Amino acid sequence: MTSWQLVRVFAGVFVLLSVALGAPASPVFVSQWWLAFTLFVGANLLQSGLTQWCLLETIFRKLGLKAE
């Protein structure tokens, strides 16, 4: 798996988890404040799409994952 693929997997998991924990209709609801984490992940995806730079991808590359 490449670094950019793993970044998208992480983002997807964090969005799904934070929505599950923040949506009042969810069976695993904890607090609506978890939706702020969803906003944070979305803002980071937007930033990385506009700037073509992602800190998590940089970290994965330093850990040895290949770019392509």
N, C-alpha and C positions, 0 to 999 in steps of 0.2 A: 504494500500500500504506500502511495506517495504522501509527501507532507501535506499537499493541498487537499487530498482526499480525506486524510485524517482530521484536518481542521474542520471540514464540513461535517464529518461524522460527529465530532465533539460538539459543534454548534447545534446540530439537530438533536442530539441527546439532551443537551442543556435546555434547549427551548421546550422540548416535550416534558422534561422533568419539572421545570419551573412552572409551566402551565398546569401540570397535574397538581402541583403543590399549592398553586395560587388561585385556581378556579373554584369558587364556592360549590359548584355542582359536582366536583370531583370526589371520589370516595377516599382519596388520600389528602384532602384539603388540610393545609396547615395555617396559612395566612395569605391574605391578598398581597402582602408585600413581596411575595415571591414573583409576582408579575413584573416588578421592577427589574429583576434579574433577566427576564425575557426581553425587556426594553434594552438593557445593557448589551446583551448578545446581539440583538438586532442592530443597534448602533455600531457595534464593532464590525458586523458583516457589511454594513453600509460604508463605513470608513475604509475597510480593506478593499472593497470593490472600487471605490473612487481613487484611492491612493496606490493600489496594487501592492500594499505592504501589510503584513499581519505578524504581530509579535509571536503568537503561538506557532505559526509556520516557521519563523526564524528559530525558535527554540527546538522544534522538531528536527530541523535541518542540522542544528548543532549536535543533536543527539544521534545523528547518523542516518536519518531517513532521507531518501533521495527526493529531489525536486520533481523529477518526471519519470 
